[in-house]
Amino acid sequence: MRIDQLTFTRFLAATSIFIFHYGGGSVFIENEHLSFIFQNGIGVSYFFILSGFVMIIAYGNSPLVSFVEYYRNRFARIYPLYFFAIILVIFVQLIDRMFDFSGFFLNVFMIQAWIPGKALSFNFPAWSLSVEALFYAVFPFVFNKVYQKITIKRLAIYVALFWIIIQIVTNVLYASFGKSDSVYIGEFLRYNPLLHLHQFLVGNLAGLLFIKFLQDKRKNYDLLIIVFFGLMILALKFPFQLNLNSASALLLIPIIILVSLNTGLITRFFEKKVFVFLGEISFGIYILQYPVCFFISNYRIKKYFHIEDLTIALLIRFGMLILVSSITYIYLEKPILSQLKSKKKRLELSENAV
């Protein structure tokens, strides 16, 4: 099952993360009426939750998840562009006359988020893919051994308890060590994969609820989507000392489900081909932002185009990032995925022939 209107939301999340990383000096960060939206990094939490939801949408009606097929599909979807970004960062570091050998090694094997002090090494946005690698590793096991064995009511209780435990643990840790100057403690609190696993599992639970009880309840939910989006904006503006990256599921899950069920104007807008395409290149926008913004720097924009306005410079950099991500999607990501689908179809035909 494919839900096209969700695809564009990935682009919105990737855009917010890009502004969070590179919007310094622009109106998006300097304007107090806008900056709170982009300075929290909640876009990554959205990706984690959406990843869990989409995994269930893709496999929820299957009796079992094939380990080999699943890992092959995940590798083909993620690693080629991920590794291409690593190659670009090699050139970046050589130009800077430095090379982080340990960071390179950790990034190649997608384990950097497990090592305090190294989570942001080499290609710093890639830490979230190190977290996602844990999600991909556990998904076939929890799907085959847990989701297919217990009732959804019991599963909801288990996931809710796990989510509550993580809220307590993370808030206690932040209260006790959040102000520490140690980079190791800070990176453990922010980037350790185990402290993000609950977001993926909550996304899984939402996907199971969607498939079993909600997918036939499609109608116009435009007003409810706007209401929950407004509540999210208010939560970002007034966090009340909450760890929003951890507690965000309370508002992100309803938004994901409502957008998935919606038949109103928002969905008709999100389903337009250009917006679906922007969603499809969102992985490139996320993983390529560091090397692209290194080569298309504010300094070079000022030197060669005589543009000093940092908002305009940010838009130029973002436009170039969209261009590069489009090219890599068309000539790298899409051919690999098409080849994988063709191979799968040939195997199915040969099995049917036998």
N, C-alpha and C positions, 0 to 999 in steps of 0.2 A: 504494500500500500504506500502511495506517495501523496503527501499533502503539500501541494505547491505553495499555498499561501504562507506556510511556515518557512519556506526557503528564504524568502526576502527578509525575514526577521533575523536571520544569521548575518546578513549584510549590515543591518542596523546595529547589531551587537559588535561586529568587527569594526564598524565606523567609530562607535563610542570608545572602543579600546585604543584605536589609532589616535583619536583626539586626546585621550588620557595620556598616551605616551609622548606625543609630539605637538600637542596644542599649546605648549607654554608660550606666553606672549600674545597669543591670539585672543579674539573676542570670546571664544568658547571657554577659555580658562580664566581670563582676566575679568570678565563680566560676572559679578556676583550673582546675577539672576540666572546664569547658565552654568557656571563652573561646578556647582554641586552635582549636576547630572553626570559629569564626565570624570570627576575626581575620585570616584569610589571603586572603579574597576569591576563593577557588577556584571559587565558584559561577559567576563570569563565564567562567572557562576551560571549565567544564562546558557552558555555553551555546554557546561557540565550537565545541567538539568535537561536541556534539550537533547543531548546525546543519549541520555537514559531513556527518554520518551521515544525517540526515533528508533532506537534499537528494538524496543518492544513492538512498535508499529511495523517494523520490517520482519520480525520473527514471531510475533505473538500468536499467530494462527498456526504455527508449525508445531508438530508433536515434540520434536527435539531440534536442537541446534547442532549441526555437524561441526565438530571442532576444526577439522582441516579446512573445510569450505569457509567457515566464519573467519578464521585467522588469515586465510589467503585474501579474502575480500577486504578485510580491514587493512592489511598490509598494502594492497594495491591502491586503496583509496587514500591512504595517509602518507606512506613512506616515500614514494618517488618525489613528490613536491617538497616534503620535509627534508630529504637529502639534497635536493637541488638548492634549497635555502642554505644548507650547510656549506655547499660548494661556494656559493656567493659570499658567505661570511669568511671563508678562507681567504678570498681575494681582499675583503675588507681588512682583515687582520694583517695580511702581508703588506698592504698599502700603509697601514699604521705601524709597520715594522715591529709587530708583536704577534705571537701565536700562543694561544692557550691550549696546550696539548691535552691537559686533563679535561678541560671543558669540551674539547673536540671529541675525545673518547666517550665521555658521559653522554653527550648529545647524540652521537651516532647510535648508541645503544638505548637511548631514551630513558636514562636513569638519573638525570641531573637533579630532578626535584627531590630525590631521596637523600641527597648529600647536602647538608646545611653549609652554606657558603658557596655552593656551586649551582644552585637552582637557576640563577640568571646568567650563567656562564655561556659564552660563545654566542648563540642566537637567543637573546633573553626571552622573547615571547614563547619560545619552544618549551618552557617549563610546563605549560598547561598540557602539551602533548605527552610529556612524561607522566603526568597525572592520568590523562586519558588512556595511556598504555595499561595502567592498572585496571581501569574500567573494562577494557577490551579483554584483559587476561581473565577476569573473574566472571564476565557475563555468561559464557556458555555453561559454566559450572552452576551458577545460581539459577539460570533458566532451567537447565535439565534436572538439577537435584533439589531445587527449592520451589521455584514458581510452578512447576508441573506436579508437585507432590502435595502442596497444602492449599487450603481455600484462600481466596483473595482477602477475606475478612481477617484471617489469622496473619496473612502476609502484611496487611495494612498495620496491624498492631505491632508486628516485629519492626517494620520500617519506621513507624512513628516513634517507637522506643529508642531505636538506634539514632534517629534524628535528634531526639530530646537529649540523649546522652552526649552527642557531639556538641550540641548547643551549650550544655553545662561545662563540658571539658574545655572547649575553645574559649568560652567567656572567663572561666577560672584562670586559664593559661594567660589570656590577654591581660586580665586584672593583675596577675602576679608578675608576669615577665614582659608585658607589652611595651613598657617604657625602657627596657634594657637596651644598652648600646651595642650589645653583641649581635653581629650579623648572623651568627649561627642560630641563635634563639629566634631572631626575627624571621629568618627564612624558614625555619621549622614551622613556626606558627602560620605563616602565609602560604607556604608551598608544599608542605608534606602531603603526598597523595592520600594517605589514610584519613586525613582531616577533611578531605573533599569527597570521599567515597559516598557519604550519605546523600549528596546532591544527585549523583548518578542513580542511586537506588530509589530516591524519591521520584526521579524521572521515570524509572522503570514502573513503579507503582502507578503513576499517573497514566502511563501507556496501557497497562493492564486494565485499569478502570475504564479507560476510553474504549478499548476494544470490546470489553464484555458488557458494558452498560450504556455507553454514551454515543457511540459512533452513528447511531440512527437518529439522533436528536439534533439534526442540522436545521438551523434557521438563522434569522438575522440577530446576531449578538453584538452589533456595532456599539450600542449604548453601554452594554456591560464591559466590553473591551476598553472603551474610553474611561469608564469608572475605575476599573482595576489599574489601568495605566496611570490615571490621576493619583490613585492611592500609592502607586510605586514612586511617583515623583515626590509626593508628600513624605514618604518614608526616607527617600534620599535626602530631602531637605531637613527633616527632623528625625534623625536616627535614634535619639534617646539612648546613646551609648550601646546600642545593639551592634553585633557583628553582622552587618547586612549581607556580606558575601556568604555567610552561613545560613542566616534566617530568611534569605530572599525567596526561598521556595514557596513560602506562604502566599506570595503575590505572583511569582513567575508561573507557577503551575496553573492557576486559573487563567492567566493570560494565554498560555500555550494551548490549553484545552479549548478555550473560547474561540481563539483564532482558528483552530483546527476544525471546529464545528460551524463556524460562521459562514453565512451565505450572503451577507450584506455588502455594503459599499467598500468596506475595508478589504474584504477578501477579493472582490472584483478588481480592486486596485493592485493588491499584492500578487495576483495571479497573472498580471500582464507579463509578456515574455521578457521585456527588458528588466523587470524587477526580479523575476525568477532567475535570470542570468546573473544579475548582481549577487543574488544569494548563492548561486553555484560557485562563483569565484571568491566567496568570502574567506575560504581557507587560505587562498593565496594572499588576500589582503592582510590576513592575520600573520601568517608565517613569514612573508617576504618583507614586512614593513621595515625591519631593521636594515637589511642591506640596501633596499631601494632608497630609504631616507638617508643613508650614509652617502650614496652617490648623488642624490638630489637633495643636497643640504641647503639650509638657509643661507650659508655663506656663498655657495655657488649661485644660488638664485639672485642674491644681491650683487655678486660680482659680474655675472654675465647678462642678467636681465634688468639690473638696477632697480629691483623691487625690494623695498625695505619693510613694507607692511607685513607683519608676521601672519596675519589672517590670510592674506592673499597667497603668501608663500606656502602656508599649510594646505590651501586648496590646490595649489600647483603640485605639491608633493603627493597629495591624495589622488589627484587625477593621474599622475604617472604611476602610482601604485595600482590603480584600477587597470590601467593599460597593460602593465607587466603581468598582473594577475590574470587578465583576460587571455593574454598570449599563452601563458603557461597552462591555463585551463584548456584552451583549444588544442594546443600542440603537445601537451604532456599528460595532464590528468585525464581528459576525455578519451584519447586513443587507448590508454591503458585500461580504463574501465570498459570501453567498448570491446576490447580484445578479451577481457575476462568474461563478459557476458556471452560473447560468441563461443568461447571455449566451453562455458557451462551449457549452452544450448546444444552444442555438438555432443557433449557427454550424455545429455538427457536423451537425445535422438538415438545414440548408439545403444543406450540401456533399454530403450523402448523396442529397438529392433531385435535385441536379444530376447 
